[in-house]
Amino acid sequence: MSEDCHDSGGGLAQVKQGSESRVISSATMEVYLDDGKVFEYQVHSENNVAAKAREHCSAIINNGYRHNDGKGEFEHYPTHRITKVKVTGIPVDTKYVNAVTGT
């Protein structure tokens, strides 16, 4: 069975499989390394993209980052090389909004 996926912007994709269609939310994951590299990829979920993104963050922070270029090359970056994991495109519902200040 083939699927057609069309990004409608704003972190939503319309997926059509046969005569059925459904909306899949997506978030962008960015992994920052100590050498300045930033790896970026998308996570998708029909139900809760924020939970899926948190799972990815937790796995990266605890286990390191595994990079696959899709061409047969695999690299593993250990946790001490990761300086930041950033997620964009998810709804944030929190009572604890913070601000950043510096000296």
N, C-alpha and C positions, 0 to 999 in steps of 0.2 A: 504494500500500500504506500503510495507516495504522499508527501506532505508539501504544501506550498506555504511558505512563511513570508509575510510582508510586514515590515516594520512601519508602524503608523506614527512613530515619534513618541516622545515622552515616556519611553520605557515600556511601551506596549507593542505587542506584535499580534497580528491576526493570523491564525493558522487555520488552513483549510485542509481537511482530510476527507476526500470523497465529497459527500454532500453536507458533512458536518463542519462547523467552524467553531473555534474557541479563542479566547484572548489569553495570551501568555504575557506576564509581566517580566521585565528584565531590569537588571542593575549592572552597573559597570564596576568591576573590581580593579584596583590599581595596587601593585606591590612594588614598593620602593626599596632598592638595595643600597648598601653602603658605598658602592662604586658609582652611583648616579643613575644606574639603569632603572627604568620604570616599566614593568610588565603590566599589560592591560588585557582584560578579557571580560566577557559577558556571562552572567548567570541568569537562568530563566526558570520560571515557576508558574504554574497555573493557579496555585493556591496562595502561597505566601512568599513572595520574593525576598522580603526582609529577613525572614527566618533562614532561607537558603543562603543569603549573603552572610548572615552571622555564622552559619555553619562553616562556610568557606574561610571567613576571617579566623575563626577559632582553629581550624585545621592548619592554616598557614602559620599562625603564631606559635602553635604547639609543635608542629612537625617540619616546618620549613616550606619552601616553595618549590614545586616541581614544574619546570618549564619544558614544554614540548612544542617544537616549531612546526609540527605536522609534516616534516620532510625526513623523519628518521633520526632526528637529534633530540636527546633527552638530557636535561640538566637538573640537578637538585641543588638548591641553595639552602644551607642550614639556617636555623633560626637566628644565629648571631649576625648574619649578613642582612637581615631584614630590618629596616629602620621605620617603616610605616606601612600599614595596610589601609587603603581608603576605599569607601564604597559611595557611589553616587547613583541617584535615580530611584531611591527607595523612599516611601513615605516615612516620616519620623514622627511618632506620636509619643511624646515624653513630657513629664512634669518637670524635668531637670535640664532645661535649656541652659547652656553655659556661654560665657564670653571669654575671649582670649585677650590677655593684656601682656605687655612686656615692659622691661625696664630699659 
